Amino acid sequence: MRANLYDLAPPVLRETLGGIVDPPFRAKQIEEWMHLHGVDTFDAMTSIPKEVRTLLSERFTIALPEVIERTTPAADGSQKYLFSLADGNRIESVYMPMGERTSICLSSQAGCAVGCTFCVTGFFGAGRNLTASEMLGQFYVIRREHQIPSEMLNVVFMGMGEPLLNLENVITTLDGLYKSVAPKRITVSTSGIIPGIDELGQLERRPNLAISINAPDRKRREEIMPITAKYPLQQLMESLRRFPTEKGRDLTIEYVLLAAYNDSPADARALAQLVGDLDAKVNAIPFNEDANLPEWMKRPGDAAIDRFVDTLVRNGVRVTVRRSKGRDIAAACGQLRGKTEPRSRASRER
Ligand code: SF4
């Protein structure tokens, strides 16, 4: 099988190409066609001589995932993409214009074994790790379709999957993304995989880190995020305290608000205490209801959301609210695939 050049970190790519193409600047040109233009055929590399393109296509591929469905843009302009992978797996990505900047949300796995109970991807269960070409492909395809310059883009790994359980491929993907997007514009979101957080913290060039907390105490967090049994909340908070955040770059604490479960002023005060000594801001995310998820899980009303946010602010926490970005196109992770996927046996039993 021909290797996909997008699966190689840029230094390995240069080394691989260096032994094949001549002169050396050709390797740099090829790298630019890939990471600056996001091309998916060697023929698109029009500045590369035909015989070199033929040689490359005999030995390698630069295929990217194929879009099989895109939603009509929502009122706020956001749009969801369903991609098909070579082995038939399907993954989602989201395009989210946000004023002057635009975010593209990527999936890192074709499913998720972490099993957060408020998440449709978790409901459908585990899926394999995505390769770097499959992650970069989501970004390059959407960037090309919307013709957005990279300097206008943020990238967030908040789609399907737990990126820190696919860290090796995520790091290769980050190295490719850094060719056009600064590390401070990229965020990796985790459910709290402590060894992955520590490994990410040791990278020379680090993305921003977001952590999905969702409850201010261990008991409730374990109810909705079973991963808490393996990586307890207090140990997770300690790993965040030792994560090296750079000046001007805060951690993001994500908090999915569930009506009458974790949205009271007392919960906000407990959350403020939990994150109080971190360089962090809280992103409050009102729950996206979905037929696959437990019936008791409801989105809080606006008054409850406002009360929660006000209490955080009064307790010295910086907070943003993700108000229904793409809600009408089912933008929470896994919801589009969930509409088209038959329930698995495991999920029916849950
Ligand atoms: S929220 Fe993230 S980590 Fe949790 S099940 Fe969903 S995809 Fe996995």
Residues whose N, C-alpha, C, O or C-beta is under 5 A from the ligand:
A	BS01	SF4	C112 V114 G115 C116 C119 T121 G122 G159 M160 G161 E162 S191
